[in-house]
Amino acid sequence: MFRTKKLSVLVVLFVVAVFFMVGCSKAKTGSRKVVLRYENAESTVTQIKIMKQICDEFMKENPDIEIKLTYATTQEKIITEMAGDVCPDVFFWWNGVTDLINRDALLPLNDYVKKYKIDKNQYFKGLVDYYTYKDELYSMPLQLNTWCLAYNKTMFDKEKLPYPTDKWTWKDYYESSKKFCKDTNGDGIRDQFGSSAGNTEMWIYMNGGKIVDFDKKKCVIDSKSSREALEYLVKFRKDCAPTRAEASSFSDLKMGISPFLSGKMAMQVTPAWQVSAFAAKKDLVWDVVPLPIPPNGKRIVVFGEGGMCISKKTKYPDEAFRFVAFYCGKRGMELFGEGKNGIPALKSAAKTVFITPPPDSMKYYVEAAESATVPIAPKVESYTKYFQPYEKYNELLFIGNINVDECVKAIVKDTDALLKGAK
């Protein structure tokens, strides 16, 4: 009887053990990872490689989270998705987040920054301030983009001209650029150039001018500083840069990087995110210097940016922030810096990994980032609408259809009309 009871007890214990083993196995097998959708509009080979590297390393360290990456998307697509219920959990954004904040589309980050003990002082202050509204952070700083003047050493050596320096003025830049412009094949059309003008708003800003004063709701392009920049650019475009017809010989009709890479342009005003393309061309002998000093003798540093945003509609805010914190944290920023697709917003990565050659003088990008104060995209809702007159008449100025006086008057008239309806 005792032996029978003992056997029965053992059988019961065995069955219970099996039940728990099976149950635990099912629970483990049935457990599901949190899947986060991450969208990024960048699309070059280098940019995609950086995204995948950071996502892969994050998932190795966080096996409970899977990142579903979509690249080569558009800002318009993301906005459309936000209107429905299929928006990404995390997305890369640039040119400011004011419009998204006013749409109530972004997750406020202060509580998560505090919870996960993120030190905002690790990042470039100008970028943190740019993403902060009413003391609330709405985007984690990912990249800062300042501009430097890239130059082709081989072309300078061939023309026996001195390299650019950090002491160059606008006048020096113009005079050197003009010397490179020539017809090298004798067909009557110039096919070698000194440089291109680059982003025209930046020249106005770096000279202390503005296009719109949003506080006063007034177009101010008629100021001395703004006019001075426009007059300089008209002269520079005529004497140093390709015309529309001349530019048609290049593979990149939008005046991207092909003229510089192909040895047809000696210098190029280059944002930090373009460095990766230049560095990839192994036979290019080049370097960078700060942008030339404006007539007033003072450099005002303009910056572009990009940040990591979290949708307010995400079902997984903690997991999304863990991903963003990694992406913009030490390891993520090191990987980003190695790719040279912009200056890492984390200062330690910018000052170590990013400045590694080539080229030798990468430090100038970071030095500019330290003193960057003027965003290329104003921190104003729907700001692009108020810049439409500038873009329209600046183009007419560029092709010679109007002069500076006519351009300025038309911009002021049309912009002020738009500003009358501004909030």
C-alpha positions in Angstrom: 0.0 0.0 0.0 2.8 2.4 1.0 4.8 1.5 -2.1 1.6 2.1 -4.3 1.1 5.5 -2.7 4.7 6.4 -3.2 4.5 5.5 -6.8 1.4 7.5 -7.2 3.0 10.5 -5.7 6.0 10.2 -8.0 3.7 9.9 -11.0 1.8 13.1 -10.0 5.1 15.0 -9.4 6.4 13.8 -12.8 3.1 15.0 -14.5 3.2 18.3 -12.7 6.9 18.8 -13.7 6.1 18.0 -17.3 3.2 20.3 -17.3 5.3 23.2 -16.0 8.1 22.4 -18.5 5.7 22.4 -21.4 4.0 25.5 -20.0 7.2 27.4 -19.7 8.4 26.2 -23.1 5.1 27.5 -24.6 5.4 30.8 -22.8 9.0 31.2 -24.0 8.1 30.2 -27.6 5.0 32.3 -27.5 6.7 35.5 -26.2 6.8 38.3 -28.7 9.3 41.0 -29.3 8.2 44.6 -29.5 8.5 45.7 -33.1 9.3 49.3 -33.7 8.9 50.9 -37.2 11.8 53.3 -38.0 11.6 55.4 -41.1 14.5 57.5 -42.6 14.5 59.5 -45.8 18.2 59.1 -46.5 19.1 56.9 -49.3 22.8 56.8 -50.3 24.8 53.6 -49.8 26.8 55.1 -46.9 23.6 56.4 -45.2 21.9 53.1 -45.5 25.0 51.3 -44.2 25.1 53.6 -41.1 21.4 53.0 -40.3 21.7 49.2 -40.6 24.8 49.1 -38.4 23.2 51.1 -35.6 19.9 49.2 -35.8 21.8 45.8 -35.7 23.9 46.7 -32.8 20.9 48.0 -30.9 19.0 44.8 -31.5 22.0 42.7 -30.3 22.0 44.6 -27.0 18.2 44.7 -26.8 16.9 41.3 -27.9 13.4 42.2 -26.7 13.0 44.8 -29.5 13.0 44.4 -33.2 13.6 47.4 -35.5 11.8 47.4 -38.8 13.8 49.8 -40.9 12.4 51.7 -43.9 14.8 54.0 -45.7 14.5 56.3 -48.8 11.1 57.4 -47.6 10.0 61.1 -47.7 8.8 63.7 -45.1 5.6 63.9 -47.1 5.0 60.2 -46.7 5.6 60.3 -42.9 3.2 63.3 -42.5 0.5 61.4 -44.5 1.0 58.3 -42.3 0.7 60.5 -39.2 -2.8 61.5 -40.3 -3.8 57.8 -40.1 -2.8 55.1 -37.7 0.1 53.6 -39.6 2.8 56.2 -38.7 6.3 55.0 -37.7 7.2 54.7 -34.1 10.5 56.5 -34.7 11.6 58.7 -37.6 14.4 60.9 -38.7 13.5 64.5 -39.3 15.3 67.7 -40.4 14.6 71.4 -41.0 12.9 71.9 -37.7 10.0 70.3 -35.8 7.8 73.3 -35.2 5.1 72.1 -37.6 5.0 68.7 -36.1 4.7 70.1 -32.6 1.8 72.2 -33.7 0.2 69.1 -35.2 0.6 67.4 -31.8 2.4 64.7 -33.6 5.5 64.2 -31.4 6.1 62.5 -28.1 7.5 65.0 -25.5 10.8 63.7 -24.3 11.6 65.4 -21.0 10.2 62.6 -18.8 12.2 59.9 -20.7 15.4 62.0 -20.7 15.0 62.1 -16.9 14.0 58.4 -16.5 17.0 57.2 -18.6 19.4 59.7 -17.1 20.4 61.4 -20.4 22.8 64.3 -20.0 21.7 66.9 -22.5 25.0 68.8 -22.0 26.7 66.0 -23.9 25.2 67.5 -27.1 25.9 70.7 -29.0 23.9 73.3 -27.2 22.6 75.0 -30.3 21.0 71.8 -31.4 19.4 71.0 -28.0 18.0 74.6 -27.9 16.6 74.2 -31.5 14.6 71.1 -30.6 13.3 72.6 -27.3 9.9 74.4 -27.2 8.6 75.9 -24.0 11.2 74.0 -22.0 10.2 70.6 -23.5 12.6 68.6 -25.8 10.8 67.1 -28.8 13.6 65.5 -30.8 16.8 63.8 -29.8 19.8 65.5 -31.5 21.3 63.3 -34.1 23.4 65.4 -36.4 24.6 68.9 -36.8 25.7 70.2 -40.2 28.0 73.2 -40.6 29.6 74.3 -43.9 33.3 74.4 -44.8 35.1 75.3 -48.1 36.4 72.0 -49.7 39.2 72.4 -52.2 41.0 70.2 -54.7 44.7 70.3 -54.0 45.6 68.8 -57.3 43.8 71.6 -59.2 45.5 74.2 -57.1 48.9 72.6 -57.7 48.3 72.5 -61.4 47.4 76.2 -61.5 50.3 77.0 -59.2 47.9 78.8 -56.8 48.1 78.9 -53.0 45.7 76.8 -51.1 42.8 78.5 -49.2 43.4 79.3 -45.6 41.3 80.1 -42.5 42.2 83.8 -43.0 40.5 84.0 -46.5 38.0 86.8 -47.0 35.1 86.9 -49.5 37.4 88.9 -51.7 40.1 86.2 -51.6 37.6 83.5 -52.4 36.3 85.5 -55.4 39.8 86.3 -56.8 41.1 82.7 -56.5 37.9 81.2 -57.9 38.0 83.5 -61.0 41.5 82.3 -61.9 40.3 78.7 -62.4 37.5 79.6 -64.9 38.6 78.6 -68.4 37.8 76.8 -71.6 40.2 73.8 -71.5 39.2 72.1 -74.7 38.9 75.1 -77.0 35.2 74.7 -77.9 34.4 78.3 -76.8 32.5 77.2 -73.6 34.0 77.3 -70.2 34.3 73.8 -68.7 36.5 74.5 -65.6 35.4 76.6 -62.7 36.5 78.0 -59.4 33.4 77.2 -57.3 29.6 77.3 -57.0 27.7 79.8 -54.9 26.0 77.1 -52.8 23.1 77.9 -50.5 22.4 81.6 -51.1 20.5 82.1 -47.8 23.6 81.0 -46.0 25.6 83.9 -47.5 23.1 86.4 -46.3 23.0 84.9 -42.8 26.7 84.6 -42.4 27.0 88.3 -43.3 24.6 89.2 -40.5 21.6 89.7 -42.7 18.1 88.2 -42.8 15.4 87.5 -45.3 12.5 87.7 -42.9 12.2 89.1 -39.3 9.5 86.8 -38.0 9.3 88.7 -34.7 8.4 91.9 -36.5 6.5 90.0 -39.3 8.5 91.9 -41.9 10.8 91.2 -44.8 14.2 92.7 -44.1 16.2 91.6 -47.2 16.6 95.3 -48.0 19.1 95.7 -45.2 22.8 96.6 -46.0 24.1 93.2 -45.0 21.6 91.3 -47.1 22.1 93.5 -50.2 25.8 93.2 -49.8 25.5 89.4 -49.9 23.2 89.4 -52.9 25.5 91.8 -54.9 28.5 89.6 -54.1 26.7 86.5 -55.2 25.7 88.1 -58.5 29.3 89.0 -59.3 30.5 85.6 -58.1 28.0 83.6 -60.2 28.9 85.6 -63.3 32.7 85.4 -63.0 33.5 82.2 -61.0 30.6 79.7 -61.3 28.9 77.8 -64.1 25.9 79.3 -65.9 22.9 77.1 -66.4 24.1 76.3 -69.9 27.6 75.5 -68.8 26.3 73.3 -65.9 24.5 71.1 -68.4 27.8 69.4 -69.3 27.9 67.9 -65.8 26.2 64.7 -64.9 24.5 66.4 -61.9 22.3 69.1 -63.3 21.3 70.2 -59.8 24.9 71.3 -59.2 25.6 68.7 -56.6 29.1 67.2 -56.1 30.0 65.8 -59.5 31.9 68.9 -60.8 34.1 68.9 -57.7 34.7 65.1 -57.8 35.5 65.1 -61.5 38.1 67.8 -61.2 36.1 70.5 -63.1 35.6 72.7 -60.0 38.4 73.7 -57.7 36.3 74.5 -54.6 32.9 73.7 -53.2 31.0 75.1 -50.2 30.3 71.7 -48.5 27.9 70.8 -45.7 29.3 68.2 -43.3 26.9 65.5 -44.6 28.6 65.6 -48.0 32.0 64.7 -46.6 31.2 60.9 -46.9 30.9 61.2 -50.7 34.2 63.1 -51.0 36.0 60.7 -48.6 34.8 57.7 -50.7 36.7 58.9 -53.8 40.2 57.5 -53.0 42.0 59.4 -55.7 40.7 62.8 -54.6 43.4 64.9 -52.9 41.5 67.5 -51.0 41.0 69.3 -47.7 38.7 71.9 -46.1 39.0 75.3 -44.5 36.4 77.5 -42.7 34.1 79.6 -45.0 35.7 82.9 -46.0 35.3 85.9 -43.7 32.5 88.3 -44.6 33.2 92.0 -45.3 32.2 92.9 -41.7 35.2 90.8 -40.5 33.0 88.5 -38.3 32.0 84.9 -39.1 28.4 84.1 -38.2 28.0 80.3 -38.3 24.9 78.8 -39.9 23.8 75.3 -39.2 21.6 72.6 -40.5 20.3 69.7 -38.4 18.6 66.3 -38.1 17.0 64.6 -35.2 15.3 61.4 -34.1 11.6 61.9 -33.3 9.1 59.6 -31.6 5.5 59.6 -32.8 3.0 60.5 -30.1 0.8 57.6 -31.4 3.4 54.9 -30.7 2.2 52.1 -28.5 5.7 51.6 -27.1 7.1 54.9 -25.9 9.7 53.4 -23.5 11.0 51.0 -26.1 11.1 53.7 -28.7 13.1 56.0 -26.4 15.5 53.2 -25.6 16.2 52.9 -29.3 16.5 56.7 -29.9 18.8 57.0 -26.8 21.1 54.3 -28.2 21.0 55.8 -31.7 22.0 59.2 -30.3 24.2 57.7 -27.6 27.9 56.9 -27.4 27.9 53.8 -29.6 25.4 55.0 -32.1 27.1 58.3 -32.5 30.5 56.6 -33.0 29.1 54.6 -35.8 27.5 57.7 -37.3 30.7 59.6 -37.0 32.7 56.9 -38.8 30.3 57.3 -41.7 30.9 61.1 -41.9 27.3 61.7 -42.9 27.1 64.8 -40.7 28.6 65.9 -37.5 27.5 63.6 -34.6 25.4 65.7 -32.2 27.2 64.0 -29.3 30.3 66.2 -28.8 32.6 63.4 -27.7 32.0 61.5 -31.0 32.3 64.6 -33.1 35.7 65.5 -31.5 37.2 62.0 -31.9 35.7 59.7 -34.6 34.3 62.3 -36.9 37.4 64.4 -37.3 39.6 61.4 -38.3 41.0 62.0 -41.8 40.4 62.2 -44.6 40.6 65.1 -45.0 43.2 66.4 -42.6 41.3 69.5 -41.4 38.0 68.0 -40.4 38.3 69.9 -37.1 37.0 73.0 -38.8 33.6 71.5 -39.1 33.5 70.8 -35.4 34.9 74.2 -34.4 32.1 75.8 -36.4 29.5 73.5 -34.7 30.7 74.8 -31.3 29.8 78.4 -32.3 26.8 77.7 -34.6 24.0 80.1 -33.8 21.8 80.6 -36.9 19.7 77.7 -38.2 19.3 77.5 -41.9 15.6 76.6 -41.3 14.0 79.2 -39.0 12.3 77.9 -35.9 8.9 79.1 -37.3 5.8 77.2 -38.3 5.4 76.8 -42.1 8.4 79.1 -42.7 9.0 77.8 -46.3 5.8 79.5 -47.4 7.3 82.9 -46.5 10.5 82.1 -48.4 8.8 81.4 -51.7 9.1 85.0 -53.0 12.8 84.9 -52.2 13.3 81.6 -54.1 11.3 82.9 -57.1 13.1 86.2 -57.5 16.5 84.9 -56.5 16.3 82.5 -59.4 15.4 85.4 -61.8 18.4 87.3 -60.4 20.7 84.3 -61.0 19.8 84.0 -64.7 20.1 87.8 -65.2 16.4 88.6 -65.8 16.4 91.3 -63.0 18.9 93.2 -61.1 19.5 93.4 -57.3 17.2 96.4 -56.8 14.4 94.9 -58.7 14.9 91.6 -56.9 14.8 93.1 -53.4 11.8 95.2 -54.1 9.8 92.3 -55.5 10.8 90.0 -52.6 9.8 92.6 -50.0 6.5 93.3 -51.6 5.4 89.7 -52.0 6.8 88.5 -48.7 5.2 91.3 -46.6 1.8 90.4 -48.3 2.2 86.8 -47.1 3.2 87.9 -43.6 0.0 89.9 -43.1 -1.8 86.7 -42.6 0.9 85.2 -40.3 -0.1 84.2 -36.8 
